Amino acid sequence: MSTVFIVLALICVACGIAASMMIASFLSKRGVKINYLFIRLFIFGYVSQYRRVTMEESGQPGPLFYMFVTSWILALVFAVVVAILGGG
């Protein structure tokens, strides 16, 4: 049973990474310098910049913001469920 939750957590992690890269691409097209070497350190700053830029453009956060936040929260929830169930 916990194997299902491990797979779901990994899918959510993959979606979170994809959202991170799409956010970096979005910001890069708008002139923000992206440090791809240290993107893991700066991703939360880039996400907040993405949110600010999309709020200025449309008045609400862009869909990638919600994809990023939701995918990482779900990955955490599924990982906690796996830990409670006792691993794989």
C-alpha positions, 0 to 999 in steps of 0.5 A: 500500500505504501508503494502507491504513496511513494509513487504519488510522492515522486510524481508530485516531486517531478511536477514541482521540479517541472514547475520550478523550471517553467517559472525560471524560464518565465522569469528569464523571458522577462529579463530576470537573470537566473542562476541555473547553477544555484537554482536549488538555493534560489528557487523560493526567491524566483517563485516569489518573483514570479508571483509578484510579476504575475500579480502586476500583470494580471492581478492574480498569481500565475498558474505555475505558482499554484502548481509549484506550491500544490505539488510540493505540499502533496509530495510532503503529505504523501511522504508523511503517509509513507512514514506513518505506514512504515516505509516501502 
